Amino acid sequence: MAKRPRALEGLVLNKLFAGAYAGRKVLVTGHTGFKGSWLCLWLTTLGAHITGLALAPDTEPSHWTLLGLNGVRDLHVDLCNGAAVRQTLEDIRPEIIFHLAAQPLVRRSYREPLLTFDTNVLGLVHLLEAARNTHSVRALVNVTTDKVYLEQVTGAGYREDHPLGGHDPYSTSKACAELVTECYRKSFLGNEGIRVATARAGNVIGGGDWSEDRLVPDLVRAASSGEVAQIRNPGAVRPWQHVLDPLSGYLQLGQKLLAGDQVEGPWNFGPVADAPLSVQDLVARMQTQWPGLRSAYYPGPHPHEAEVLQLDCSKAAQKLTWRSIWNADGALRHTVRWYRAYYEHGELRSEEDLRDYVGDAHAAGLEWAV
C-alpha cells in the first residue's frame, strides 16, 4: 500500500466553485476508473456526499483502490442493468450526476464493439431514464470525448458546432451518446427541471492511469520494468492535458448548471496552445524526465485512429472563463513525478498534485479558484 502524503492543509477547498458542492449529494458513474477516481478525490475535498456507481476496477494497481476514499459510497452496478441503475438513483437521491462510466479505449472497441455500444449508448439511456424519474436530480454532466467529431483535415481545432461522426466503434458510440443526451434534454429532462451539459475533453494524462493501450501508461510500465515500450503512430497529434484540467471544467459546468446559468449543451475542454504534441514529441519530453525510458516504433498493422486531434476551447474560455492551467511540460512533469514517487518510494502524490493545481489556478485568478 502506497504511503499517503500530508492532507491538503491550508486550503479552504470546500469554498471552491462558489461552495456549490459542500454538503451536496453527488453521483459519479465510473468512479473506479482513472478520471472518476481523481474526480472523487476532488469532490471529497469540496465537502460533497459522494456515491460512486461503476464496475470494479479493471487494472492492478488501481488509482481508486490506492486512494482509499472511505467517505465515498462504492457501489458496483452495471449501467446495462437498467433496473439496478434506477433502484440505485431512487435509493441515493443525488442532486447532480457526473457521468464518466464508459468503455473508453479505441483499440478495445475494435475487439468488442457490442460491449462498447452497450455500455456507451444503452448504458447512458438507462442512466438518463433513471435520472428523469428521480425527482432529486437537478443537473447532469455527461463526459464524452474529443473523438466525437467527424474526422476532417483542418488546421484549426474542432469547435462544438462541428459535425459529429466517428470511424472506430468507440468514437461512434460517443457521438451517439451526444445525440442521445441532446434528445433527452429536449424531450424529457428539461420538462423535469434537470439541466444537462456534455463535456468533450482531449487525451488526459496524470498519475494513476494503468489502462491498456494508452501511451503514457505503456511508457510507465516499460520504464518501471526496464523494458522497451512499443510505440504506434509516432506522428499522431493529440491534445494532451493533465487530468485535473478537464475535471475543473466539469466541476465548473456542474456548479453553473445547479445555479441555473445558461450552460446547457456541449463544451470542449482542451489544453493550452503548446500541448497538442505528436506521440514522438511527447515520448522525447518524457524521456528527459525519466532517464532510462526506452521506446521503439512498432509498425503494426494497427486499426485506424485519427492522425490529428485538436480542440477549439474558445467557447469555454469566453463563457465560463475556463482555461487550462498546466502546459504540456507541466502536465508531464507532474505525471512523471507521480509515477516515480510511486514506483521508487511507494508514495502517493495525488493530494499533493491537487493542492499544486488548485494553488496555480488561484494564482492565475481563475473564477472557480478564488
C-alpha positions, -999 to +999 in steps of 0.1 A: +000+000+000+014+034-010+022+059+017-003+088+019+011+123+018+000+150+042-035+163+038-045+194+018-040+217+048-041+254+044-066+254+015-103+261+021-112+237-007-149+235+001-152+272-009-140+265-045-166+266-072-186+291-051-191+263-025-215+246-048-206+210-037-203+214+001-229+191+016-245+182-017-254+147-028-233+138-059-234+106-080-202+098-100-205+070-125-172+054-135-157+064-101-133+034-101-117+045-134-088+069-139-107+102-143-135+091-120-112+084-091-095+118-094-129+135-096-140+117-064-108+128-047-115+164-056-152+162-047-142+148-013-121+179-006-151+201-017-173+185+011-196+166-012-216+135-002-205+112-029-218+079-042-199+060-070-216+037-094-193+016-116-178-019-122-149-030-101-115-016-111-102-033-142-065-026-136-040-037-109-028-014-094-058+009-094-058+046-085-092+042-070-080+014-047-048+032-038-067+064-028-088+045-002-116+072-001-136+058+027-161+087+025-173+076-009-201+051-011-188+025-035-215+007-055-207-019-082-236-017-106-236-024-144-250+005-163-265-020-187-288-033-159-315-006-162-335-018-132-304-017-109-295+017-121-330+031-114-331+015-080-297+030-072-308+065-080-341+061-061-320+049-030-294+076-030-314+106-045-285+126-059-288+163-068-262+162-096-247+134-117-213+133-133-214+105-159-179+091-167-186+054-169-177+041-203-157+016-223-131+043-231-105+025-253-104+028-291-085-004-298-107-024-274-137-011-292-125-028-324-123-061-305-155-056-285-179-034-305-210-048-289-198-042-254-187-007-264-221+003-278-240-014-250-220+005-223-216+039-240-251+042-256-275+018-239-259+023-205-264+061-210-300+056-219-306+036-187-290+064-166-310+092-183-342+072-178-334+067-141-325+104-138-357+117-152-377+095-128-357+106-098-371+139-085-340+149-066-318+152-097-312+188-108-282+186-131-262+162-151-228+164-168-222+137-194-185+133-202-179+122-238-146+128-257-128+149-283-132+120-307-170+127-312-162+149-342-164+139-379-128+134-389-116+163-410-082+176-422-081+211-408-055+234-393-079+246-366-093+227-337-127+212-336-155+235-323-186+224-305-207+232-337-186+210-360-204+179-372-204+147-352-190+115-366-168+086-358-147+059-376-140+034-348-167+019-325-156+040-295-157+073-313-190+065-330-206+053-297-196+086-280-210+106-309-242+086-304-241+095-267-240+132-276-271+128-297-289+107-271-281+133-244-295+162-266-326+141-273-333+135-237-325+171-228-351+184-253-377+157-249-377+148-212-351+162-189-359+199-195-395+192-186-384+177-153-362+207-144-330+188-150-302+208-167-278+190-188-244+196-204-219+174-222-181+177-219-156+168-246-120+165-234-088+155-250-062+129-241-057+131-204-025+121-185-016+121-149-007+097-121-027+066-115-036+055-150-027+019-158-051+014-187-042-008-216-032+007-250-026+042-237+007+059-245+017+072-211+007+040-191+026+020-217+057+041-212+054+040-175+051+002-175+082+000-197+102+025-176+094+008-143+103-027-156+133-018-177+116-029-209+113-012-243+079+005-249+064-003-283+051+029-300+025+030-327+016+061-348+046+083-337+034+111-359-002+112-345-010+145-327-032+146-297-044+174-272-025+161-241-036+176-208-033+168-171-064+150-158-072+179-134-076+204-162-108+189-177-121+179-142-120+216-133-142+222-164-166+195-154-169+209-119-174+244-131-201+232-155-219+214-127-217+245-105-233+266-131-260+241-140-270+239-104-271+277-103-295+278-133-269+295-156-273+291-194-246+265-199-266+235-213-252+218-244-217+207-254-184+221-242-148+215-252-121+213-225-087+211-241-051+221-233-032+253-239-018+260-273+015+242-269+001+210-255-011+193-288+020+172-294+029+143-316+034+110-300+071+111-307+074+146-292+057+135-260+079+104-257+110+126-262+099+151-235+090+123-211+125+107-216+142+138-204+123+134-171+127+097-167+162+086-177+163+050-189+129+052-206+133+034-239+109+031-268+108+016-303+084+021-332+061-009-338+048-006-374+017-027-369-006-033-386-029-011-364-066-003-367-075+032-379-071+061-355-073+098-364-040+113-372-047+147-357-070+158-329-071+194-317-099+212-298-110+249-301-119+258-265-128+294-271-164+288-260-153+277-226-128+305-223-153+332-232-185+319-215-170+300-185-138+320-181-122+285-180-087+277-192-061+250-189-036+256-160-006+233-168+011+233-202+025+202-218+057+202-199+039+210-166+015+181-171+043+157-180+064+169-150+036+162-125+027+129-142+063+115-142+069+127-107+037+109-095+048+076-111+084+078-100+073+086-064+050+055-065+075+031-081+106+043-064+094+053-029+059+038-025+044+072-022+010+085-035+012+121-047-024+126-057-034+150-030-001+170-035-008+173-072-043+185-064-030+211-040-004+223-065-031+225-092-055+245-071-027+268-059-017+275-095-053+281-106-057+305-076-025+324-085-038+327-121-070+342-109-094+317-123-130+323-113-136+289-097-104+291-076-108+325-060 
